[in-house]
Amino acid sequence: MAHSLFAKRIWFFLFLLMPQVHGVSQVSYAAANHSTQRIVILGDSLTEGYGVPKDKAFPALVESQLKADGYSEVEVINAGISGSTSASGESRLRWFLKQNPDIVLLALGANDGLRGTPVSETRKNLEKVIVLAQKNHVKVLLAGMQIPPNYGKKYTEEYKKLFLDLARTYRIPLIPFLLAGVAGSAKFNQGDGIHPNEAGHRKIAELVTPKLEKMISKQNEKMDNPIQ
C-alpha cells in the first residue's frame, strides 16, 4: 500500500513537470527554426516592380541570388507599393515587424523628391522608420535616391545629401543611389523613362545583393565602417 502511494506521488510530480518540459521543447523548436534571415524591402513602385512580373522585380532577384550564393535560409519580402512616399514608412514597418524581420532595406523617398516635398519632412519620416527598426533590433540598409533638377540646384543637392546624413547619424550602411547605372538609360528603363525594365531590375539586384550579404554575414557583429 505504501509502495502504491509512493508511486502515485511520483507520477503526480512528473505530471506537474510535463507542461514545463513541453514548454522547453516548444522554445527549443522555435529557436532552432529562427535561422531564416528575413529581409523586408520597404519601398515604392521601384521596389514593387511596376510594369514587370513580380518574379523579375529586384527583390525576387535578390532572393534568388542570395540563395545561389549559399544563403539558403533567407527570405526577401517585397514591401513595395506604387505611389508610396516616406510618410507611409513608419506605419508600414510596424505591420511588417509582425513577421520578425532581421533586415530592412529602406527604399522610400523617390516620390517625395519628385513631388518637391520639403527635405526636412522627408528626413523626419525616414528617421521614424530607422528609429523604429533599431528599437526592434532590426538592421537597416538605406537606399539613397537622386532626382532631376526640376526644383532647382539647391533642393536637388539637399535631397541627395539627406541620405548620406541619415546614414552617418544612425550609423547604418548606405547604397548611395539605388538606380546607379539605371536612371537615364533607355536600355534599362521602360517607355516612361522612370521605371526600370527587367534588365534594369537585374542591375539593381546586382547592386543590392552584395550589400545585404555583408549584413547577413555580420548579423552579430558591429560594423566599423557602415557607410560604403
Secondary structure, DSSP 8 states (H G I E B T S, - for coil): -HHHHHHHHHHHHHHHHHHHHHHHHHHHHHHHT---EEEEEEESHHHHTTTS-GGGSHHHHHHHHHHHTT--SEEEEEEE-TT--GGGHHHHHHHHGGG--SEEEEE--HHHHHHT--HHHHHHHHHHHHHHHHHTT-EEEEE-----GGG-HHHHHHHHHHHHHHHHHHT--EES-TTTTTTT-GGGB-TTSSSB-HHHHHHHHHHHHHHHHHHHHTTTS--S----
